[in-house]
């Protein structure tokens, strides 16, 4: 319990909490970013394949 109190009440504990929150936020952002671009590239590749197949 004392460690938890130190974590949220000291300057180094709060800085650690901020870094952890930023790291988790970056992980969520990059996961979403990469997956959305992978889906867009897949759709573009399928469209290009369909277009070349129709020609």
N, C-alpha and C positions, 0 to 999 in steps of 0.2 A: 504494500500500500504506500509505503514511503517513496518507493521508486516512481510510482504513478503521480504522487504529489510533486515530486521534483521535476518530473517530465513536463507538467503543465504550469509550473510556477517559477522555474528558473529561466534565465535567458538562453542557456545552452539547450535546455529541454524544449523550449518553444521553437528555437531555431531548428532543432531536429524534427519536430512535428511539422514545421513548414516545409522542410526539405522532403520529408516522407510524402506529404500531401502533393507537392509539386511533381515528384517522381511518379506517383500513382496517376496523377492527372496527365502527365506526358505519355505514360504507357497507354492510357485509354485513348488519348488523342491519336497517337501514332497507329494504334491498332485499327481504329475507325478509318483513318486516312489511308493506310495501306490496303485495307480490305475494299474500300470504295473504289480506289484506283485499280485494283486487281479486277474487280467486277466490270469497270468501265473498259479496261483493256480487253477483257474476255468478250464483251459485247461488240467492241470494235473489230476484233479478230473474226468473230462469227459473221458480222456484217460484210467484212471484206471477202471472206470465203464464199458467202452466198452470192455476192456481187460477181466474183470471178467465175463462179460456177454457172451463172446465168448467161454470161457473155458468149 
